[in-house]
Amino acid sequence: MIESASFLTPAQIVAELDKYIIGQHDAKRHVAIALRNRWRRLHAPADMQREIVPNNILMIGSTGVGKTEIARRLASIADAPFTKVEASKFTEVGYVGRDVESMVRDLVEQSVNMVRMRRKEEVKVQAAQVVEDIILDALIPPISSGSTTVAKPSVGFGGEGSAMPDSDHELNERTREKFRQKIRAGELDDRKIDIKVQQSNAPGIGVVGGPGGMDEASMAGLQDMLSSMIPKKTRKRKVTIAEARKILLDEEAAKLIDMDEVKDEAIRNAENAGIIFIDEIDKVASRNGKSGGGGPDVSREGVQRDLLPIVEGSAVSTKYGVINTDHILFIAAGAFHVAKPSDLIPELQGRFPIRVELQSLTKADFYRILKEPKNALTKQYEALLMAEEVELSFDDAALERVAEIAFEVNEEVENIGARRLHTVMSRLLNDILFDVPDRIGANAHILITRELVEERLRDMVRNRDLSQYIL
């Protein structure tokens, strides 16, 4: 968590990003500083915390160079609420479509889910004990302690030499304890029992209205309000004990969580640690830097003006409460092939003071992307075939040739960055993936050599038809 005293330093943050993203050192440095500054603000004097605002970042670079991945990994490192939106999906207020405030609501929803999951983990042991008792009651219902009838010896759960139970209650308790041990050992997981589960009976709501009607978040809030007013019903389900354990664990953990505390903590986390990534910001920039007096540029500038108060800092109402956006970190990104950053309205430009230009990927970068990251494509394919007990490996010459081909196709057709590697690797390995396990059985070892790459990708090198090879 970002409040932790042992939070990562900028150098450590860059080192974490290096495990998944190749190159783009300047971008990594800037986001690492921005993230560490969030920790510094929370540990600054209270009177200064309100004054320190984040330096929002504008990333400029073509598709597939790592813009989104940097932002997503950054949020993962900080364990912070993160949401990604596309600026081109928004429309100006008054038009049909999503309004810009929906991205803040999405962030709060993500934050609530994160806090709820963390709280569920904290009460998991307690909830598991309650679930165990519910399952045990369904198998062997308890009886009252008032009964003194002598138990019949034919039930026979006691070991040899054990004392005979004096009452039905004592026999019941011994039987329940035996079954409790069986439940814990998983011996009864396939047995079916009847359990009562809660069912939501909130009615479906439809609102008929013109432009500017209720958006999805408002509809969800209204539906939640109505569902809380209507008593929850329960229904019986016949499921296996394994399934019952999963279903009941969620329900019982939810009962042990104070949702008011969850909402307060989630709002606080979203305000102080939240990251919103706005992709395709260049698509809402006016082509000539002016509104032009009509056409699509009017709507583009309208979206920018709607974005401005959110980025500057404002209060947004959500179904969990009001959130202030003053200290949310905004990272915007765009290719800016046609429009330029200066085509954004000046007020919005001023709210993204840090501009980072990401470099196009080289052959050497492609080779490193195939070899070094923890989630490298080669490692993903190796893991897929290992599930079939087939060992896949690549020699360095093969990876160098794959990198060359991906780079050349990007140069001659369309530069889609590292995403080109997915196309090339899929073409290279499709026949092998199809033949396993029918023709290539378990315990086989497949080595991808440069010669095999040349053979499988010969057509791709000769004919770089856009319609076939672009993603």
ABEGO torsion letter per residue (X at the ends): XAABAABBBAAAAAAAAAAABBEGAAAAAAAAAAAAAAAAAAABBAAAAAABBBBBBBBBEBBGAGAAAAAAAAAAAAGBBBBBBBAAABBBBGBBEBBAAAAAAAAAAAAAAAAAAAAAAAAAAAAAAAAAAAAAAAABBBBBAABABBBBAAAGABBBGBBBBABAAAAAAAAAAAAAAAAAAGAAAABBBBBBBBBBABBBBBBBBBBGBBBAAAAAAAAAAAAAABBBBBBBBBBBAAAAAAAAAAAAAAAABBAAAAAAAAAAAAAAABBBBBBGAAAABBAAGBAGGEEAAAAAAAAAAAAAAAAAEBBBBBAAEBBBAAABBBBBBBAGAABBAAABBAAAAAABABBBBBBBBBAAAAAAAAAABAABAAAAAAAAAAAAGBBBBBBAAAAAAAAAAAAAAAAABBBAEAAAAAAAAAAAAAAAAAAOAAABBBGBBBBBBAAAAAAAAAAAAABBBAAAABX
